[in-house]
C-alpha cells in the first residue's frame, strides 16, 4: 500500500512550518521506496513493485513503466531488485530517471533507467 502526501514547507525566521496539502492512498501499489518530481509528474518506485508509477499533481495515475516483466503485482523477497533510491540525471541533454537498488546482495546490484523526454499517455 502506498500513501502519498503533499506537504507545503514554508520557511520562517526561526523554523519551518509544514502543512499537509493532500493525502492519497493507492491501495493496489505494493510499496514505495522512492519518489521523484519532474515536469508536473510524480514518479514512484517500490522495492518490490514491478512498475514505476507516474502520477499528476492531483495523484491521478497518468501512466506506468514496467521495470520487471512479471505477471505478479508484488515481487517476493528473493525476486525483488530492492530499488531504494531514485534521481533525475541528464544524458546528452535528455532527462533520465535513474533508480538504484540497495546493492545488499549480488542479485540486488542494478540500475534501472527511463528516458523522461519520451511522450507518455496523457
C-alpha positions in Angstrom: 0.0 0.0 0.0 1.3 3.4 -0.9 0.3 6.7 0.7 1.3 9.9 -1.0 1.2 13.1 1.0 1.8 16.6 -0.5 3.4 18.8 2.1 4.0 22.5 1.8 7.1 23.8 3.5 7.2 27.4 4.4 10.4 29.0 5.9 10.1 31.3 8.8 12.8 33.2 10.6 13.1 30.7 13.5 11.8 27.4 12.0 9.9 25.8 9.1 6.2 25.1 9.1 4.8 22.1 7.4 1.2 21.9 6.1 -0.3 18.7 4.7 -2.0 19.6 1.4 -3.2 16.2 0.2 -3.2 12.6 1.3 -3.8 9.8 -1.3 -3.9 6.1 -0.6 -3.0 3.9 -3.6 -4.0 0.5 -2.1 -3.1 -1.6 -5.1 0.6 -0.4 -5.4 2.7 -2.6 -3.2 5.2 -0.2 -1.6 7.1 3.0 -2.2 10.8 3.4 -1.6 11.5 6.5 -3.7 9.5 9.4 -5.2 10.8 12.0 -7.7 9.0 15.1 -9.1 9.7 16.3 -12.7 7.7 18.3 -15.2 4.5 18.2 -13.1 4.7 14.5 -12.8 5.3 12.4 -9.7 7.3 9.2 -10.3 7.1 6.4 -7.7 9.0 3.2 -7.4 8.8 0.4 -4.8 11.4 -2.0 -3.8 9.1 -5.0 -4.6 7.0 -3.4 -7.3 7.1 -4.4 -11.0 6.2 -1.0 -12.4 7.1 2.7 -11.8 4.0 4.8 -11.4 3.6 8.2 -13.0 1.1 10.5 -11.3 -0.1 14.0 -12.0 0.0 16.6 -9.2 -3.5 15.6 -8.1 -2.2 12.0 -7.6 -4.1 10.5 -10.5 -2.3 7.8 -12.4 -1.1 9.0 -15.8 0.9 6.0 -16.8 3.3 3.3 -15.6 6.6 1.8 -16.9 7.4 -1.8 -16.5 10.7 -2.3 -14.6 10.4 -6.1 -14.2 8.4 -8.2 -16.6 6.2 -10.3 -14.4 2.5 -11.2 -14.0 2.7 -10.5 -10.3 1.9 -7.2 -8.8 4.4 -7.7 -5.9 7.7 -9.5 -6.1 8.9 -11.8 -3.4 11.9 -11.1 -1.3 14.1 -13.4 -3.5 12.8 -11.8 -6.8 12.8 -8.1 -6.0 15.6 -5.8 -7.2 15.2 -3.8 -3.9 15.1 -0.4 -5.5 15.8 2.1 -2.8 16.6 5.4 -4.4 15.8 7.5 -7.5 17.1 10.6 -9.1 16.9 12.5 -12.3 20.1 12.9 -14.4 20.8 14.2 -17.9 22.3 12.1 -20.6 23.1 14.0 -23.9 20.8 16.8 -22.6 17.8 14.5 -22.1 16.3 13.9 -18.7 16.6 10.3 -17.4 15.1 8.8 -14.3 17.7 6.6 -12.6 16.5 4.0 -10.0 19.2 2.4 -7.8 19.0 -0.9 -6.0 20.2 -1.5 -2.4 23.4 -3.4 -3.5 22.8 -5.6 -0.5 23.4 -8.9 -2.4 24.8 -9.9 -5.8 21.2 -10.1 -7.1 20.5 -6.6 -6.0 23.2 -4.7 -7.7 21.2 -3.0 -10.5 20.3 0.3 -12.0 17.1 1.0 -13.9 16.6 4.0 -16.1 13.8 5.5 -18.2 14.0 8.4 -20.7 11.7 11.2 -19.5 11.7 13.0 -22.8 9.5 10.3 -24.3 5.8 11.2 -24.6 3.8 9.0 -22.3 0.0 8.7 -22.4 -1.8 11.8 -21.3 
